[in-house]
Amino acid sequence: MERLDDRKYITKLDKAKMRMLIGGLPGQFSAAGKSFQEANLSLRGRYTSVVVAGMGGSAIGGDLACARLYSDFPAPISVVRGYEVPSFVTKNTLLIAVSYSGNTEETLSAFQDGKKRGARVVCIASGGSLMEMAKSESLPFLTVPEGLPPRCAIGALTTYILLSIGLAFQVPGYAAELEDVADVLKNMRSALELDSPLKENPAKKIAGNLVHKLPFVYSSCRMTDPVAKRWSTQINENAKSLCHYSNLPELDHNEIVGWGIPREVSYASHVLFLDPGNLSDKLKRRLKVTKEIVSQVAEAETLTAGGTGDLARLFSLIFLGDYVSFYLAMLNGVDPTPVERIDLLKTKLREGQ
Ligand code: PA5
């Protein structure tokens, strides 16, 4: 565990500087907010639905926007991870096609499908075919800085998605909320960074609890569902480890029964319950009781969000999780940045075309 305080070891293993990219998250909100203003998109129209199409690191911003807008937005919002958009998509749908590389086949296909159905499309990419098509067809387009792993652009992508939805539906205020997120994350950063030693650093401690374990990330409510997914995918991609995520209250009706068999898996698991910090009494009680039951066969701990607004709460847990995945990569002895299997898979699929 001491390796987590060893700057030389960490700097050598983290060849492409993932730690710096994670630490750069707070700066993405205002930079993307500024680029959004400069793009001066015209999205006027009468919309009845929103669809965000993307995969992996490009889709999660859509989930976060959905979580944020669930309780006060007038239209349904769906995130599509796949080749086709749902049949409800019409000319009254705002379709936001997001692909960091601009070349992801599922997203390109959903984009074409949405266009065929007459949807009003906004494209978000750092380059690739999506950017070329958006430019050649004069579609509204937002560009993200090149050269990042897609999962590291989460702040910029979420900003673009939320601001596009806000503009199209004429709902102001999301830009100010995003600025609050940046402030909360800036305040958290020094406690999570490398110079903060293991005995004081929550991210290093959690990574220490997860090493040689199968992490389970349990969302305590609808709001934290995309955060649990993000924790899981960050542990997959950065720490190169399996990770399972699920959500309350649903898991109380099925998955909870599965704890205990295989016995070896239960005892080798570590469960992280994500608490947004503003749970209703009902959900608080549910989290507590579920944790008591799971703790009979597995280690479990609860992680509580910081900040006061919904977006700040979500991103405070995401920021913590991103650092945890980084320190877990260090403990696993792997370079967090490369995702060789994703690259190999995409190359093989392209070769088959
Ligand atoms: O994290 C990753 O690299 C992946 O999850 C990608 O985001 C995913 O494969 C989609 O690629 P892109 O974001 O370029 O559309």
Residues whose N, C-alpha, C, O or C-beta is under 5 A from the ligand:
A	BS01	PA5	M55 G56 G57 S58 V98 S99 Y100 S101 G102 T104 P150 R151
